[in-house]
Amino acid sequence: MRRGLKYVPPALLLLALVELAVFVLVGRGVGFGFAVLLVFAASLLGLVLLRREGMRAWRGFRAAVESRQPPGQQVTDGLVGLLGALLLALPGLVSGAVGLLLLVPPVRRLARSGVRRATERRVSSMVAGDLFGPRRVRVRRGAPQPTPAPQPPPVTEPGRAIEGEIVEPGR
């Protein structure tokens, strides 16, 4: 986890440069005033959606808990919705476009399944079962595939090392 943190400051700087470049390009294309208005409107929409998505996520979580269902799908759906609304609320055209995409249902389902897979990889299977319910496993029917025969150990010359051991003549 800590290895990836060293890339956060350069990534944020790169994101700021990309946002600025896209804003300048849009400003040249449609006019500076319209570009500012577009960023302001997207941020305002993001703030409204942030509240709506937060309430929706909370209601979904509570309904799942009250009906004794695993709350994982509601939690991941809520997280994706909140992330989309937050990105839309941030001032910037690129982050707004990504946030708007995350609010579109097919993209949202795709992101939700990605969040679920990432969560299942990072937590124990017991926690994942409590969060998402029993796992679905695909079983393929058909003829079993042959397993390859085990390979014999490599033969070396006397006195050469194999995996840290020295092979002596006569042993």
Rosetta blueprint (number, residue, H / E / L):
1 M L
2 R H
3 R H
4 G H
5 L H
6 K L
7 Y L
8 V H
9 P H
10 P H
11 A H
12 L H
13 L H
14 L H
15 L H
16 A H
17 L H
18 V H
19 E H
20 L H
21 A H
22 V H
23 F H
24 V H
25 L H
26 V H
27 G H
28 R H
29 G H
30 V H
31 G L
32 F H
33 G H
34 F H
35 A H
36 V H
37 L H
38 L H
39 V H
40 F H
41 A H
42 A H
43 S H
44 L H
45 L H
46 G H
47 L H
48 V H
49 L H
50 L H
51 R H
52 R H
53 E H
54 G H
55 M H
56 R H
57 A H
58 W H
59 R H
60 G H
61 F H
62 R H
63 A H
64 A H
65 V H
66 E H
67 S L
68 R L
69 Q L
70 P L
71 P L
72 G H
73 Q H
74 Q H
75 V H
76 T H
77 D H
78 G H
79 L H
80 V H
81 G H
82 L H
83 L H
84 G H
85 A H
86 L H
87 L H
88 L H
89 A H
90 L L
91 P L
92 G L
93 L H
94 V H
95 S H
96 G H
97 A H
98 V H
99 G H
100 L H
101 L H
102 L H
103 L L
104 V L
105 P H
106 P H
107 V H
108 R H
109 R H
110 L H
111 A H
112 R H
113 S H
114 G H
115 V H
116 R H
117 R H
118 A H
119 T H
120 E H
121 R H
122 R H
123 V L
124 S L
125 S H
126 M H
127 V H
128 A H
129 G H
130 D H
131 L H
132 F H
133 G L
134 P L
135 R L
136 R L
137 V L
138 R L
139 V L
140 R L
141 R L
142 G L
143 A L
144 P L
145 Q L
146 P L
147 T L
148 P L
149 A L
150 P L
151 Q L
152 P L
153 P L
154 P L
155 V L
156 T L
157 E L
158 P L
159 G L
160 R L
161 A E
162 I E
163 E L
164 G L
165 E E
166 I E
167 V L
168 E L
169 P L
170 G L
171 R L
